[in-house]
Amino acid sequence: GFLPRQQSQRRALLGRWQASEATLVFYESPHRTAATLKELAGALGGDRRCCVGRELTKMHEEFTRATLAEAASMFGERDGLKGEVTILCEGAPVGGDRPALSEDELREQLRGRILGGSSPSRACKEVVEATKVRRK
């Protein structure tokens, strides 16, 4: 569906989905597509593959397949995007193939969950469960 408009809520939600192996589907306004792709690249990893569909089931439908970082760059340079936009992001790698997160990324996940309303201890438990990182 649509991501929350409030930045703290978006970050908390994306932090929870970062380790999800499921394909993620987002609907977005054409005016916010570039910013959303940039935020997704930062939260989920710029190397995740995505497909950005525009005007689905209509005469001028268009699909762009790239990594999140490449798509953010492409749509950032594009002016006057119109129509309905759907973003599909591949899920996290299955099993132990997940890349290790830096301390800054872990802190950002914690911060997003706390700003989203979780207590610090609950946020820590959620991050540990989602990332499989040992609690420090």
ABEGO torsion letter per residue (X at the ends): XBBBABAAAAAAAAAAAAABABBBBBBBBAAAAAAAAAAAAAAAEAABBBBBBBGBGBAABBBBBBBAAAAAAAAAABBGBBEBBBBBBBBBBBEAABBBBBAAAAAAAAAAAAAAGBBAAAAAAAAAAAAGBBBX
